[in-house]
């Protein structure tokens, strides 16, 4: 079994603050930092849209697991993140191939190479973090 297939227990509820509060505070601060005035409205709308999408995902997670995502819930957050990043890599590959008639080299196209490169770099970074944690 690898970190990619490691099964974990269901999350356990506790009295910690739900993670989405911390994330929303962070993403809101992005809109207030280093945004050119000419881009502020567009960035603010995108950040608002992301916040709304996060709330939707939070509620879906609560419906599925019966608890909100919180720290110290009995799961390894690094493993969860790594597995989700691997899924994102494959979903984005699917998207790229579908926009290029199924071409296996679709990720090499300029409109996809930066995004898949970022996702792949995240996968490597989180695998490294897991290696350090678990040895």
Phi and psi in radians as a Rosetta constraint file:
Dihedral C 1 N 2 CA 2 C 2 CIRCULARHARMONIC -1.882 0.35
Dihedral N 2 CA 2 C 2 N 3 CIRCULARHARMONIC 3.044 0.35
Dihedral C 2 N 3 CA 3 C 3 CIRCULARHARMONIC -1.082 0.35
Dihedral N 3 CA 3 C 3 N 4 CIRCULARHARMONIC -0.402 0.35
Dihedral C 3 N 4 CA 4 C 4 CIRCULARHARMONIC -1.250 0.35
Dihedral N 4 CA 4 C 4 N 5 CIRCULARHARMONIC -0.392 0.35
Dihedral C 4 N 5 CA 5 C 5 CIRCULARHARMONIC -2.111 0.35
Dihedral N 5 CA 5 C 5 N 6 CIRCULARHARMONIC 0.096 0.35
Dihedral C 5 N 6 CA 6 C 6 CIRCULARHARMONIC -1.038 0.35
Dihedral N 6 CA 6 C 6 N 7 CIRCULARHARMONIC 2.155 0.35
Dihedral C 6 N 7 CA 7 C 7 CIRCULARHARMONIC -1.532 0.35
Dihedral N 7 CA 7 C 7 N 8 CIRCULARHARMONIC 2.419 0.35
Dihedral C 7 N 8 CA 8 C 8 CIRCULARHARMONIC -2.134 0.35
Dihedral N 8 CA 8 C 8 N 9 CIRCULARHARMONIC 2.822 0.35
Dihedral C 8 N 9 CA 9 C 9 CIRCULARHARMONIC -1.183 0.35
Dihedral N 9 CA 9 C 9 N 10 CIRCULARHARMONIC 2.835 0.35
Dihedral C 9 N 10 CA 10 C 10 CIRCULARHARMONIC -1.156 0.35
Dihedral N 10 CA 10 C 10 N 11 CIRCULARHARMONIC 2.599 0.35
Dihedral C 10 N 11 CA 11 C 11 CIRCULARHARMONIC -1.113 0.35
Dihedral N 11 CA 11 C 11 N 12 CIRCULARHARMONIC 2.553 0.35
Dihedral C 11 N 12 CA 12 C 12 CIRCULARHARMONIC -1.836 0.35
Dihedral N 12 CA 12 C 12 N 13 CIRCULARHARMONIC 2.344 0.35
Dihedral C 12 N 13 CA 13 C 13 CIRCULARHARMONIC -1.292 0.35
Dihedral N 13 CA 13 C 13 N 14 CIRCULARHARMONIC 2.673 0.35
Dihedral C 13 N 14 CA 14 C 14 CIRCULARHARMONIC -2.728 0.35
Dihedral N 14 CA 14 C 14 N 15 CIRCULARHARMONIC -3.040 0.35
Dihedral C 14 N 15 CA 15 C 15 CIRCULARHARMONIC -1.659 0.35
Dihedral N 15 CA 15 C 15 N 16 CIRCULARHARMONIC 0.275 0.35
Dihedral C 15 N 16 CA 16 C 16 CIRCULARHARMONIC -1.316 0.35
Dihedral N 16 CA 16 C 16 N 17 CIRCULARHARMONIC 2.776 0.35
Dihedral C 16 N 17 CA 17 C 17 CIRCULARHARMONIC -1.176 0.35
Dihedral N 17 CA 17 C 17 N 18 CIRCULARHARMONIC 2.379 0.35
Dihedral C 17 N 18 CA 18 C 18 CIRCULARHARMONIC -1.034 0.35
Dihedral N 18 CA 18 C 18 N 19 CIRCULARHARMONIC 2.473 0.35
Dihedral C 18 N 19 CA 19 C 19 CIRCULARHARMONIC -1.080 0.35
Dihedral N 19 CA 19 C 19 N 20 CIRCULARHARMONIC -0.515 0.35
Dihedral C 19 N 20 CA 20 C 20 CIRCULARHARMONIC -1.141 0.35
Dihedral N 20 CA 20 C 20 N 21 CIRCULARHARMONIC -0.464 0.35
Dihedral C 20 N 21 CA 21 C 21 CIRCULARHARMONIC -1.092 0.35
Dihedral N 21 CA 21 C 21 N 22 CIRCULARHARMONIC -0.782 0.35
Dihedral C 21 N 22 CA 22 C 22 CIRCULARHARMONIC -1.160 0.35
Dihedral N 22 CA 22 C 22 N 23 CIRCULARHARMONIC -0.717 0.35
Dihedral C 22 N 23 CA 23 C 23 CIRCULARHARMONIC -1.133 0.35
Dihedral N 23 CA 23 C 23 N 24 CIRCULARHARMONIC -0.789 0.35
Dihedral C 23 N 24 CA 24 C 24 CIRCULARHARMONIC -1.095 0.35
Dihedral N 24 CA 24 C 24 N 25 CIRCULARHARMONIC -0.658 0.35
Dihedral C 24 N 25 CA 25 C 25 CIRCULARHARMONIC -1.110 0.35
Dihedral N 25 CA 25 C 25 N 26 CIRCULARHARMONIC -0.716 0.35
Dihedral C 25 N 26 CA 26 C 26 CIRCULARHARMONIC -1.134 0.35
Dihedral N 26 CA 26 C 26 N 27 CIRCULARHARMONIC -0.866 0.35
Dihedral C 26 N 27 CA 27 C 27 CIRCULARHARMONIC -1.174 0.35
Dihedral N 27 CA 27 C 27 N 28 CIRCULARHARMONIC -0.573 0.35
Dihedral C 27 N 28 CA 28 C 28 CIRCULARHARMONIC -1.126 0.35
Dihedral N 28 CA 28 C 28 N 29 CIRCULARHARMONIC -0.647 0.35
Dihedral C 28 N 29 CA 29 C 29 CIRCULARHARMONIC -1.144 0.35
Dihedral N 29 CA 29 C 29 N 30 CIRCULARHARMONIC -0.456 0.35
Dihedral C 29 N 30 CA 30 C 30 CIRCULARHARMONIC -1.091 0.35
Dihedral N 30 CA 30 C 30 N 31 CIRCULARHARMONIC -0.669 0.35
Dihedral C 30 N 31 CA 31 C 31 CIRCULARHARMONIC -1.173 0.35
Dihedral N 31 CA 31 C 31 N 32 CIRCULARHARMONIC -0.400 0.35
Dihedral C 31 N 32 CA 32 C 32 CIRCULARHARMONIC -1.665 0.35
Dihedral N 32 CA 32 C 32 N 33 CIRCULARHARMONIC -0.122 0.35
Dihedral C 32 N 33 CA 33 C 33 CIRCULARHARMONIC -2.001 0.35
Dihedral N 33 CA 33 C 33 N 34 CIRCULARHARMONIC 2.281 0.35
Dihedral C 33 N 34 CA 34 C 34 CIRCULARHARMONIC 0.905 0.35
Dihedral N 34 CA 34 C 34 N 35 CIRCULARHARMONIC 0.617 0.35
Dihedral C 34 N 35 CA 35 C 35 CIRCULARHARMONIC -1.871 0.35
Dihedral N 35 CA 35 C 35 N 36 CIRCULARHARMONIC 2.150 0.35
Dihedral C 35 N 36 CA 36 C 36 CIRCULARHARMONIC -1.054 0.35
Dihedral N 36 CA 36 C 36 N 37 CIRCULARHARMONIC 2.515 0.35
Dihedral C 36 N 37 CA 37 C 37 CIRCULARHARMONIC -0.945 0.35
Dihedral N 37 CA 37 C 37 N 38 CIRCULARHARMONIC -0.678 0.35
Dihedral C 37 N 38 CA 38 C 38 CIRCULARHARMONIC -1.149 0.35
Dihedral N 38 CA 38 C 38 N 39 CIRCULARHARMONIC -0.377 0.35
Dihedral C 38 N 39 CA 39 C 39 CIRCULARHARMONIC -1.865 0.35
Dihedral N 39 CA 39 C 39 N 40 CIRCULARHARMONIC -0.100 0.35
Dihedral C 39 N 40 CA 40 C 40 CIRCULARHARMONIC -1.020 0.35
Dihedral N 40 CA 40 C 40 N 41 CIRCULARHARMONIC -0.790 0.35
Dihedral C 40 N 41 CA 41 C 41 CIRCULARHARMONIC -1.127 0.35
Dihedral N 41 CA 41 C 41 N 42 CIRCULARHARMONIC -0.783 0.35
Dihedral C 41 N 42 CA 42 C 42 CIRCULARHARMONIC -1.130 0.35
Dihedral N 42 CA 42 C 42 N 43 CIRCULARHARMONIC -0.768 0.35
Dihedral C 42 N 43 CA 43 C 43 CIRCULARHARMONIC -1.143 0.35
Dihedral N 43 CA 43 C 43 N 44 CIRCULARHARMONIC -0.740 0.35
Dihedral C 43 N 44 CA 44 C 44 CIRCULARHARMONIC -1.037 0.35
Dihedral N 44 CA 44 C 44 N 45 CIRCULARHARMONIC -0.705 0.35
Dihedral C 44 N 45 CA 45 C 45 CIRCULARHARMONIC -1.168 0.35
Dihedral N 45 CA 45 C 45 N 46 CIRCULARHARMONIC -0.760 0.35
Dihedral C 45 N 46 CA 46 C 46 CIRCULARHARMONIC -1.070 0.35
Dihedral N 46 CA 46 C 46 N 47 CIRCULARHARMONIC -0.747 0.35
Dihedral C 46 N 47 CA 47 C 47 CIRCULARHARMONIC -1.126 0.35
Dihedral N 47 CA 47 C 47 N 48 CIRCULARHARMONIC -0.730 0.35
Dihedral C 47 N 48 CA 48 C 48 CIRCULARHARMONIC -1.048 0.35
Dihedral N 48 CA 48 C 48 N 49 CIRCULARHARMONIC -0.769 0.35
Dihedral C 48 N 49 CA 49 C 49 CIRCULARHARMONIC -1.064 0.35
Dihedral N 49 CA 49 C 49 N 50 CIRCULARHARMONIC -0.734 0.35
Dihedral C 49 N 50 CA 50 C 50 CIRCULARHARMONIC -1.113 0.35
Dihedral N 50 CA 50 C 50 N 51 CIRCULARHARMONIC -0.755 0.35
Dihedral C 50 N 51 CA 51 C 51 CIRCULARHARMONIC -1.012 0.35
Dihedral N 51 CA 51 C 51 N 52 CIRCULARHARMONIC -0.744 0.35
Dihedral C 51 N 52 CA 52 C 52 CIRCULARHARMONIC -1.154 0.35
Dihedral N 52 CA 52 C 52 N 53 CIRCULARHARMONIC -0.691 0.35
Dihedral C 52 N 53 CA 53 C 53 CIRCULARHARMONIC -1.141 0.35
Dihedral N 53 CA 53 C 53 N 54 CIRCULARHARMONIC -0.669 0.35
Dihedral C 53 N 54 CA 54 C 54 CIRCULARHARMONIC -1.092 0.35
Dihedral N 54 CA 54 C 54 N 55 CIRCULARHARMONIC -0.780 0.35
Dihedral C 54 N 55 CA 55 C 55 CIRCULARHARMONIC -1.050 0.35
Dihedral N 55 CA 55 C 55 N 56 CIRCULARHARMONIC -0.728 0.35
Dihedral C 55 N 56 CA 56 C 56 CIRCULARHARMONIC -1.067 0.35
Dihedral N 56 CA 56 C 56 N 57 CIRCULARHARMONIC -0.790 0.35
Dihedral C 56 N 57 CA 57 C 57 CIRCULARHARMONIC -1.147 0.35
Dihedral N 57 CA 57 C 57 N 58 CIRCULARHARMONIC -0.663 0.35
Dihedral C 57 N 58 CA 58 C 58 CIRCULARHARMONIC -1.048 0.35
Dihedral N 58 CA 58 C 58 N 59 CIRCULARHARMONIC -0.800 0.35
Dihedral C 58 N 59 CA 59 C 59 CIRCULARHARMONIC -1.169 0.35
Dihedral N 59 CA 59 C 59 N 60 CIRCULARHARMONIC -0.663 0.35
Dihedral C 59 N 60 CA 60 C 60 CIRCULARHARMONIC -1.082 0.35
Dihedral N 60 CA 60 C 60 N 61 CIRCULARHARMONIC -0.738 0.35
Dihedral C 60 N 61 CA 61 C 61 CIRCULARHARMONIC -1.110 0.35
Dihedral N 61 CA 61 C 61 N 62 CIRCULARHARMONIC -0.727 0.35
Dihedral C 61 N 62 CA 62 C 62 CIRCULARHARMONIC -1.105 0.35
Dihedral N 62 CA 62 C 62 N 63 CIRCULARHARMONIC -0.735 0.35
Dihedral C 62 N 63 CA 63 C 63 CIRCULARHARMONIC -1.096 0.35
Dihedral N 63 CA 63 C 63 N 64 CIRCULARHARMONIC -0.670 0.35
Dihedral C 63 N 64 CA 64 C 64 CIRCULARHARMONIC -1.299 0.35
Dihedral N 64 CA 64 C 64 N 65 CIRCULARHARMONIC -0.794 0.35
Dihedral C 64 N 65 CA 65 C 65 CIRCULARHARMONIC -1.780 0.35
Dihedral N 65 CA 65 C 65 N 66 CIRCULARHARMONIC -0.270 0.35
Dihedral C 65 N 66 CA 66 C 66 CIRCULARHARMONIC 1.424 0.35
Dihedral N 66 CA 66 C 66 N 67 CIRCULARHARMONIC 0.038 0.35
Dihedral C 66 N 67 CA 67 C 67 CIRCULARHARMONIC -2.487 0.35
Dihedral N 67 CA 67 C 67 N 68 CIRCULARHARMONIC 2.759 0.35
Dihedral C 67 N 68 CA 68 C 68 CIRCULARHARMONIC -1.455 0.35
Dihedral N 68 CA 68 C 68 N 69 CIRCULARHARMONIC 2.641 0.35
Dihedral C 68 N 69 CA 69 C 69 CIRCULARHARMONIC -1.176 0.35
Dihedral N 69 CA 69 C 69 N 70 CIRCULARHARMONIC 2.126 0.35
Dihedral C 69 N 70 CA 70 C 70 CIRCULARHARMONIC -2.395 0.35
Dihedral N 70 CA 70 C 70 N 71 CIRCULARHARMONIC 2.752 0.35
Dihedral C 70 N 71 CA 71 C 71 CIRCULARHARMONIC -1.174 0.35
Dihedral N 71 CA 71 C 71 N 72 CIRCULARHARMONIC 2.753 0.35
Dihedral C 71 N 72 CA 72 C 72 CIRCULARHARMONIC 1.065 0.35
Dihedral N 72 CA 72 C 72 N 73 CIRCULARHARMONIC 0.718 0.35
Dihedral C 72 N 73 CA 73 C 73 CIRCULARHARMONIC -1.696 0.35
Dihedral N 73 CA 73 C 73 N 74 CIRCULARHARMONIC 0.182 0.35
Dihedral C 73 N 74 CA 74 C 74 CIRCULARHARMONIC 1.578 0.35
Dihedral N 74 CA 74 C 74 N 75 CIRCULARHARMONIC -0.018 0.35
Dihedral C 74 N 75 CA 75 C 75 CIRCULARHARMONIC -1.952 0.35
Dihedral N 75 CA 75 C 75 N 76 CIRCULARHARMONIC 2.760 0.35
Dihedral C 75 N 76 CA 76 C 76 CIRCULARHARMONIC -1.560 0.35
Dihedral N 76 CA 76 C 76 N 77 CIRCULARHARMONIC 1.874 0.35
Dihedral C 76 N 77 CA 77 C 77 CIRCULARHARMONIC -1.113 0.35
Dihedral N 77 CA 77 C 77 N 78 CIRCULARHARMONIC -0.571 0.35
Dihedral C 77 N 78 CA 78 C 78 CIRCULARHARMONIC -1.117 0.35
Dihedral N 78 CA 78 C 78 N 79 CIRCULARHARMONIC -0.731 0.35
Dihedral C 78 N 79 CA 79 C 79 CIRCULARHARMONIC -1.131 0.35
Dihedral N 79 CA 79 C 79 N 80 CIRCULARHARMONIC -0.788 0.35
Dihedral C 79 N 80 CA 80 C 80 CIRCULARHARMONIC -1.009 0.35
Dihedral N 80 CA 80 C 80 N 81 CIRCULARHARMONIC -0.794 0.35
Dihedral C 80 N 81 CA 81 C 81 CIRCULARHARMONIC -1.096 0.35
Dihedral N 81 CA 81 C 81 N 82 CIRCULARHARMONIC -0.819 0.35
Dihedral C 81 N 82 CA 82 C 82 CIRCULARHARMONIC -1.017 0.35
Dihedral N 82 CA 82 C 82 N 83 CIRCULARHARMONIC -0.810 0.35
Dihedral C 82 N 83 CA 83 C 83 CIRCULARHARMONIC -1.113 0.35
Dihedral N 83 CA 83 C 83 N 84 CIRCULARHARMONIC -0.691 0.35
Dihedral C 83 N 84 CA 84 C 84 CIRCULARHARMONIC -1.191 0.35
Dihedral N 84 CA 84 C 84 N 85 CIRCULARHARMONIC -0.642 0.35
Dihedral C 84 N 85 CA 85 C 85 CIRCULARHARMONIC -1.154 0.35
Dihedral N 85 CA 85 C 85 N 86 CIRCULARHARMONIC -0.713 0.35
Dihedral C 85 N 86 CA 86 C 86 CIRCULARHARMONIC -1.045 0.35
Dihedral N 86 CA 86 C 86 N 87 CIRCULARHARMONIC -0.750 0.35
Dihedral C 86 N 87 CA 87 C 87 CIRCULARHARMONIC -1.067 0.35
Dihedral N 87 CA 87 C 87 N 88 CIRCULARHARMONIC -0.756 0.35
Dihedral C 87 N 88 CA 88 C 88 CIRCULARHARMONIC -1.066 0.35
Dihedral N 88 CA 88 C 88 N 89 CIRCULARHARMONIC -0.697 0.35
Dihedral C 88 N 89 CA 89 C 89 CIRCULARHARMONIC -1.025 0.35
Dihedral N 89 CA 89 C 89 N 90 CIRCULARHARMONIC -0.790 0.35
Dihedral C 89 N 90 CA 90 C 90 CIRCULARHARMONIC -1.247 0.35
Dihedral N 90 CA 90 C 90 N 91 CIRCULARHARMONIC -0.691 0.35
Dihedral C 90 N 91 CA 91 C 91 CIRCULARHARMONIC -1.112 0.35
Dihedral N 91 CA 91 C 91 N 92 CIRCULARHARMONIC -0.712 0.35
Dihedral C 91 N 92 CA 92 C 92 CIRCULARHARMONIC -1.203 0.35
Dihedral N 92 CA 92 C 92 N 93 CIRCULARHARMONIC -0.628 0.35
Dihedral C 92 N 93 CA 93 C 93 CIRCULARHARMONIC -1.059 0.35
Dihedral N 93 CA 93 C 93 N 94 CIRCULARHARMONIC -0.755 0.35
Dihedral C 93 N 94 CA 94 C 94 CIRCULARHARMONIC -0.995 0.35
Dihedral N 94 CA 94 C 94 N 95 CIRCULARHARMONIC -0.844 0.35
Dihedral C 94 N 95 CA 95 C 95 CIRCULARHARMONIC -1.011 0.35
Dihedral N 95 CA 95 C 95 N 96 CIRCULARHARMONIC -0.844 0.35
Dihedral C 95 N 96 CA 96 C 96 CIRCULARHARMONIC -1.069 0.35
Dihedral N 96 CA 96 C 96 N 97 CIRCULARHARMONIC -0.772 0.35
Dihedral C 96 N 97 CA 97 C 97 CIRCULARHARMONIC -1.135 0.35
Dihedral N 97 CA 97 C 97 N 98 CIRCULARHARMONIC -0.682 0.35
Dihedral C 97 N 98 CA 98 C 98 CIRCULARHARMONIC -1.181 0.35
Dihedral N 98 CA 98 C 98 N 99 CIRCULARHARMONIC -0.522 0.35
Dihedral C 98 N 99 CA 99 C 99 CIRCULARHARMONIC -1.422 0.35
Dihedral N 99 CA 99 C 99 N 100 CIRCULARHARMONIC -0.112 0.35
Dihedral C 99 N 100 CA 100 C 100 CIRCULARHARMONIC -2.244 0.35
Dihedral N 100 CA 100 C 100 N 101 CIRCULARHARMONIC 0.742 0.35
Dihedral C 100 N 101 CA 101 C 101 CIRCULARHARMONIC 0.910 0.35
Dihedral N 101 CA 101 C 101 N 102 CIRCULARHARMONIC 0.633 0.35
Dihedral C 101 N 102 CA 102 C 102 CIRCULARHARMONIC 1.391 0.35
Dihedral N 102 CA 102 C 102 N 103 CIRCULARHARMONIC 0.170 0.35
Dihedral C 102 N 103 CA 103 C 103 CIRCULARHARMONIC -1.077 0.35
Dihedral N 103 CA 103 C 103 N 104 CIRCULARHARMONIC 2.208 0.35
Dihedral C 103 N 104 CA 104 C 104 CIRCULARHARMONIC -1.167 0.35
Dihedral N 104 CA 104 C 104 N 105 CIRCULARHARMONIC -0.324 0.35
Dihedral C 104 N 105 CA 105 C 105 CIRCULARHARMONIC -1.702 0.35
Dihedral N 105 CA 105 C 105 N 106 CIRCULARHARMONIC 0.314 0.35
Dihedral C 105 N 106 CA 106 C 106 CIRCULARHARMONIC -1.008 0.35
Dihedral N 106 CA 106 C 106 N 107 CIRCULARHARMONIC -0.555 0.35
Dihedral C 106 N 107 CA 107 C 107 CIRCULARHARMONIC -1.192 0.35
Dihedral N 107 CA 107 C 107 N 108 CIRCULARHARMONIC -0.263 0.35
Dihedral C 107 N 108 CA 108 C 108 CIRCULARHARMONIC -1.416 0.35
Dihedral N 108 CA 108 C 108 N 109 CIRCULARHARMONIC -0.227 0.35
Dihedral C 108 N 109 CA 109 C 109 CIRCULARHARMONIC -1.188 0.35
Dihedral N 109 CA 109 C 109 N 110 CIRCULARHARMONIC 2.477 0.35
Dihedral C 109 N 110 CA 110 C 110 CIRCULARHARMONIC -0.943 0.35
Dihedral N 110 CA 110 C 110 N 111 CIRCULARHARMONIC -0.597 0.35
Dihedral C 110 N 111 CA 111 C 111 CIRCULARHARMONIC -1.282 0.35
Dihedral N 111 CA 111 C 111 N 112 CIRCULARHARMONIC -0.174 0.35
Dihedral C 111 N 112 CA 112 C 112 CIRCULARHARMONIC -2.040 0.35
Dihedral N 112 CA 112 C 112 N 113 CIRCULARHARMONIC -0.440 0.35
Dihedral C 112 N 113 CA 113 C 113 CIRCULARHARMONIC -1.122 0.35
Dihedral N 113 CA 113 C 113 N 114 CIRCULARHARMONIC -0.638 0.35
Dihedral C 113 N 114 CA 114 C 114 CIRCULARHARMONIC -1.157 0.35
Dihedral N 114 CA 114 C 114 N 115 CIRCULARHARMONIC -0.808 0.35
Dihedral C 114 N 115 CA 115 C 115 CIRCULARHARMONIC -1.122 0.35
Dihedral N 115 CA 115 C 115 N 116 CIRCULARHARMONIC -0.835 0.35
Dihedral C 115 N 116 CA 116 C 116 CIRCULARHARMONIC -1.191 0.35
Dihedral N 116 CA 116 C 116 N 117 CIRCULARHARMONIC -0.534 0.35
Dihedral C 116 N 117 CA 117 C 117 CIRCULARHARMONIC -1.118 0.35
Dihedral N 117 CA 117 C 117 N 118 CIRCULARHARMONIC -0.736 0.35
Dihedral C 117 N 118 CA 118 C 118 CIRCULARHARMONIC -1.115 0.35
Dihedral N 118 CA 118 C 118 N 119 CIRCULARHARMONIC -0.766 0.35
Dihedral C 118 N 119 CA 119 C 119 CIRCULARHARMONIC -1.118 0.35
Dihedral N 119 CA 119 C 119 N 120 CIRCULARHARMONIC -0.767 0.35
Dihedral C 119 N 120 CA 120 C 120 CIRCULARHARMONIC -1.118 0.35
Dihedral N 120 CA 120 C 120 N 121 CIRCULARHARMONIC -0.691 0.35
Dihedral C 120 N 121 CA 121 C 121 CIRCULARHARMONIC -1.109 0.35
Dihedral N 121 CA 121 C 121 N 122 CIRCULARHARMONIC -0.684 0.35
Dihedral C 121 N 122 CA 122 C 122 CIRCULARHARMONIC -1.107 0.35
Dihedral N 122 CA 122 C 122 N 123 CIRCULARHARMONIC -0.722 0.35
Dihedral C 122 N 123 CA 123 C 123 CIRCULARHARMONIC -1.055 0.35
Dihedral N 123 CA 123 C 123 N 124 CIRCULARHARMONIC -0.791 0.35
Dihedral C 123 N 124 CA 124 C 124 CIRCULARHARMONIC -1.113 0.35
Dihedral N 124 CA 124 C 124 N 125 CIRCULARHARMONIC -0.758 0.35
Dihedral C 124 N 125 CA 125 C 125 CIRCULARHARMONIC -1.059 0.35
Dihedral N 125 CA 125 C 125 N 126 CIRCULARHARMONIC -0.785 0.35
Dihedral C 125 N 126 CA 126 C 126 CIRCULARHARMONIC -1.280 0.35
Dihedral N 126 CA 126 C 126 N 127 CIRCULARHARMONIC -0.535 0.35
Dihedral C 126 N 127 CA 127 C 127 CIRCULARHARMONIC -1.136 0.35
Dihedral N 127 CA 127 C 127 N 128 CIRCULARHARMONIC -0.688 0.35
Dihedral C 127 N 128 CA 128 C 128 CIRCULARHARMONIC -1.087 0.35
Dihedral N 128 CA 128 C 128 N 129 CIRCULARHARMONIC -0.754 0.35
Dihedral C 128 N 129 CA 129 C 129 CIRCULARHARMONIC -1.072 0.35
Dihedral N 129 CA 129 C 129 N 130 CIRCULARHARMONIC -0.714 0.35
Dihedral C 129 N 130 CA 130 C 130 CIRCULARHARMONIC -1.149 0.35
Dihedral N 130 CA 130 C 130 N 131 CIRCULARHARMONIC -0.699 0.35
Dihedral C 130 N 131 CA 131 C 131 CIRCULARHARMONIC -1.057 0.35
Dihedral N 131 CA 131 C 131 N 132 CIRCULARHARMONIC -0.707 0.35
Dihedral C 131 N 132 CA 132 C 132 CIRCULARHARMONIC -1.177 0.35
Dihedral N 132 CA 132 C 132 N 133 CIRCULARHARMONIC -0.661 0.35
Dihedral C 132 N 133 CA 133 C 133 CIRCULARHARMONIC -1.243 0.35
Dihedral N 133 CA 133 C 133 N 134 CIRCULARHARMONIC -0.800 0.35
Dihedral C 133 N 134 CA 134 C 134 CIRCULARHARMONIC -1.756 0.35
Dihedral N 134 CA 134 C 134 N 135 CIRCULARHARMONIC -0.185 0.35
